[in-house]
Amino acid sequence: MVNSTRSAARRAVDDRAVEATAAPSSRSRRPASPLEEIERQALIEALKMSNWVQKDAAELLNISPRVMNYKIKTLAIEYPRGRRMVDVA
């Protein structure tokens, strides 16, 4: 039983690795639906509010940091380059 469970888990990981390498780069992909665009804008706004700290932005949106990282990758959100400014108001 344990060996079959391990084998199934390994196959699932291998399948995901193949899918990830076969899929086009997520950074070049544009959101396909209006819902994805709304989600993308919400993530960007939360990241701006948290000074681009993923953990803090995830807390604002009430999602886990892992989900935040996944969504950043799949929705092709890039961090701004250069110096980060924080509005103090």
TANOR-V849348 format. One line per field, one symbol per residue. phi: phi as a letter, one per 30 degrees, with the letter a starting at -180 (. if undefined). psi: psi as a letter, one per 30 degrees, with the letter a starting at -180 (. if undefined). burial: + if it has 16 or more other C-alpha atoms within 10 Angstrom, else -. Layout:
phi = ???
psi = ???
burial = ???
//
This chain:
phi = .dddddddddddddddddddddddeddcdcedbddddddddddddddddchiceddddddcibdeddeddddddchccdddjdcccdcb
psi = eeeeeeeeeeeeeeeeeeeeffklkfffkkkfleeeeeeeeeeeeeeefghgjeeeeeeefhlleeeeeeeeefghkkkklakkkkkj.
burial = ------------------------------+--------+--++-+++-+-+-+++++------+--+--++-++++------------
//
